[in-house]
Amino acid sequence: MATQSATLPETGFLRIWQIIGDKKKNITPLIPIGRTTFLNGVRDGKFPQPVKLGERTTAWRTEDIKNLIAEMGGEA
């Protein structure tokens, strides 16, 4: 099974599995950390706050994740 490349759209929203990856779906992480670590960082204010798109849908702005990756020293 091929791995999906970790590419960012210019604008829009990203779901958590698009940010931290998903081994079951072979999605490469943009930020290689665990789900709990990422969510703790969001809670502590180290990472961007999510946006509620629906009752059961939470996502992060692509621009916020690009800025986070740049701050961490990576390429977005």
C-alpha positions in Angstrom: 0.0 0.0 0.0 1.4 3.4 -0.9 1.9 6.1 1.7 0.1 9.4 1.1 2.6 12.3 1.0 2.4 15.0 3.6 1.5 18.0 1.5 -0.3 21.1 2.7 -3.1 22.9 0.8 -2.7 26.6 0.4 -5.8 27.4 2.5 -8.5 25.5 4.2 -8.6 23.2 7.2 -6.7 20.1 8.4 -8.1 17.3 10.6 -5.9 15.9 13.4 -5.0 12.8 11.5 -3.7 14.9 8.6 -1.4 16.7 11.1 -0.1 13.9 13.2 -0.5 11.1 10.6 -2.3 7.8 10.7 -0.4 4.6 10.5 -3.5 2.5 9.6 -4.2 4.7 6.6 -0.5 5.2 5.8 -0.7 8.9 6.1 2.7 10.6 6.8 2.6 13.0 9.7 3.3 16.7 9.1 4.3 17.0 12.7 5.7 13.6 14.0 4.2 13.6 17.5 1.5 11.6 19.2 -2.1 12.5 19.4 -2.0 13.1 23.2 1.1 15.2 23.0 -0.5 17.4 20.2 -3.8 17.8 22.1 -1.9 18.7 25.3 0.1 21.3 23.4 -3.2 22.7 22.1 -4.6 22.8 25.6 -1.4 24.5 27.0 -1.4 27.1 24.2 1.8 25.8 22.6 0.0 24.7 19.4 -2.9 26.5 17.5 -6.5 26.3 18.7 -8.9 24.2 16.5 -12.0 25.4 14.8 -15.3 23.6 15.2 -16.7 22.9 11.7 -19.7 20.9 12.9 -21.0 19.0 15.9 -18.5 16.3 15.6 -15.9 17.9 13.3 -12.9 19.7 14.6 -10.1 21.0 12.4 -7.1 23.4 12.3 -6.5 26.2 9.9 -3.9 25.3 7.3 -2.2 28.7 7.8 -1.8 28.0 11.6 -0.3 24.6 11.0 2.1 26.1 8.4 3.2 28.7 10.9 3.7 26.1 13.6 5.8 23.9 11.3 7.9 27.0 10.4 8.3 27.9 14.2 9.5 24.3 14.8 12.2 24.7 12.2 10.6 22.7 9.4 9.4 23.4 5.9 5.7 24.0 5.3 
